[in-house]
Amino acid sequence: MTDMYLVHAQAVYDHALANYNTNGWDFIVECREVPEMAKELAEYNVKTQAAAIRHFKETANLLAEQRLNAQDW
């Protein structure tokens, strides 16, 4: 894994922290670590910070939706 993926993962974490109370980003902050995210970004060959944020946004949105469904249940 290259430093590029660590930089992108840190950008994702920073974005998640800045958006902690929005659309499930709190799950990313609380449940993921930067090295783990970097490994995933490398596996998916994510090349830019914007793409890295989009990649994890899908997960954050899914988790936020699941939380809403649980609250409605």
N, C-alpha and C positions, 0 to 999 in steps of 0.2 A: 504494500500500500504506500502511496506517495504522500508527501506533505500536502499536495493539492487537495486531497480528499479530507484531510484533517482541517484545512482552512475552510473548505465548503461546509463541513459538519459543524464547525464552530459558528459559521454564519447562520446555519439553520438554528442552532441552539440560541444564538443571540436574537434571531427573529422570533423564535418561540417565546423567549423570555419577555420580549417587548410586547408580544401579543398574548400574554399568559391567560387572560380572561376572555379570549375570543376563539371560538370555533375549535376547541379541543387542543390548542397549543399547549395548555397546561399538562396534558398527557405526555407530550414530547419532553417537556422540562423535567417532569417528575419520574418518568419511566425509561428514558433513554439516556445514554452517555455519549459524549462526543466520539470516543474511539469506536464504539459500536456503530454509530451512525456513519462514520467514515468508512468502515468496512462495508456497510450496505451500499453506500454510494459507489465504492470501488467495484462491488459485484455487479451493479447496474450500469457501470461506466458513465456516471453522471459527471459532466465536464465543467459546468458553470455553477456559480452560487445560486443564480435564479432557478436553474433546473433542480438544484438540490432542495431548495425551499418548496418548489412545486411538488417534488417527489414526496416529501414528508407532509405536505399540506393534505394530500389524499388520505394519509393515515390519520392525521389530526381530525379531518372532517368526518371520517368514518367513526372514530371514537366519540366525537361530539354527538353524532347522530344516535349512536348506541346509548349514550348517557341520557339523551332526551327520551328515547323509547323506554328506558328503564324507569325514568321519572314519571312517565305517563301510565305505566303499568300499574 
